Amino acid sequence: MSEPKKKAFPSSRRQFLKSSGQAAAVGALAASAVPHVHAGENNTVKVALVGCGGRGSGAAANALATKYGPTKLVAMADVFPHRLRTAHNSLKNRFGDKKVDVPKDRQYIGFDAYKQAIDNLAKGDVVIFTTPCAFRWVHYTYAIEKGVNVFMEKPLTVDGASTRKMLALNKKAKAKNLKVGVGLMVRHCHARREAVQRIRDGQIGELLLTRAYRMAGPTGSAATRANKNKNQSELMYQISRFHAFLWLSGGGFSDFLIHNIDECCWMKGDWPISAKGSGGRHYRSDYVDQNFDSYSVEYTFGDGTKMNLNGRTIGGCHNEFASYAHGTKGSMVFSTSGHVPAKSRIYKGHNMVKADLVWSAKKPEPNPYQVEWDDLIDAIRNDRPYNEVDRGAKASLVTSMGRMASHTGTIVTYDQMLNSKHEFGPNVDKLTLKSDSPLKSIGDGKYAVPLPGLVNDREY
């Protein structure tokens, strides 16, 4: 990944394609599914959105707001018509008809809708994948086949099998010089980048410990009750509440705690080799999701140093969303309260009191959600190497290590997780609107849940 250079993008799409060794594709652009977008020397980058929930709408808004030249949303896809309609209306009201050019015939519904949306794009354009991550490898396969750039949300995978698929697919993407961004947006945060450089420069000494916390009330759809809608299939219900189910998202652990885990691995400059964890289901009432209400994981790196992670989704308790580092010369607050602003700072001791403050990040901090899109579009326009998938897949795998360690009560190594044969949703590429879910109810709308100490070779 490269920092964007403050220079004008190529004067035309033809010029960009020539610089990529793809001048032969220019003629094909004129015959693309939305011809007027690329008419003549128009350098507009077309965008397709696959997955129209809140994160999808947010990513599309960042794509349309980028300062690196004109972009236009030309296609949208989802399995829920109402979500597509809501996202379309919101984006159109904000950006207008010229930037949101998605008529009814380019609004697609169904499990194969991603193909129809991508078919509106050409080389140099970008598709956004913000569906539950169970479908990430399926969608990425087609994007690579069509040769379009990609932005995909985290996590990328939920188990070892899907991680292996993503890593193999990404070799093909790199061979095609595709630009691919991954929604671990804090890697683009200016404050955090400076903080990491200060760690590398030895300002807090040898790094001994990182620790992270994400403690809040119930988050997203992680706490879910049984499906009471007789007209909605179990498959569609589970997708509508995807944080609740491991096959779709890795549960609340993978979808939310991955940011803290990735931050700590970034500070360390390494991936841990093993994890041991614990957790429990404390306030279940009539909730049927597969999540624990609390998690505590100790990760170990190759040099023996530790990363401690604590997650909790219980109301009425102490809330904290932050990451820290401790070294032989001092300590660091890496992130303070959520994703932005980070308010990164360094202390000469470990008490983290104002009197010991030796550095703090500049204010105001650019929003990393927007910066990651500026960086991606800049790389597309200037044909710079840009592919975050390997890192995103490894961050997802390390997250799955901690989740599985907690859910099984065992120590899980990086190699065990990567080479595990268990796959939550092996046939997700074959699902239709009428398919059964890979996760079956065990009765009364309930589902199998992790049983640490009783089931230790898989998570349910």
Secondary structure, DSSP 8 states (H G I E B T S, - for coil): -----SS---SSHHHHHHHTT-GGGHHHHTTSSSGGGGSTT---EEEEEE--SHHHHHHHHHHHH-SSS-EEEEEEEES-HHHHHHHHHHHHHHH-TTTB---GGGEEESTTHHHHHHTT--TT-EEEE-S-GGGHHHHHHHHHHHT-EEEE-S---SSHHHHHHHHHHHHHHHHTT--EEES-GGGG-HHHHHHHHHHHTTTT-SEEEEEEEEEESS-TTSS-B----TTS-HHHHHHHTGGG-HHHHSHHHHHHHHHHHHHHHHHHTS--SEEEEEEE----TTB--S--SEEEEEEE-TTS-EEEEEEEE-TTS--EEEEEEEESS-EEEEE-SSSS----EEESSSS--GGGEEEE--SS---HHHHHHHHHHHHHHHT---B-HHHHHHHHHHHHHHHHHHHHTS-EEHHHHHH----S-TTGGG--TT---SS---BTTB-----TTT--SS--
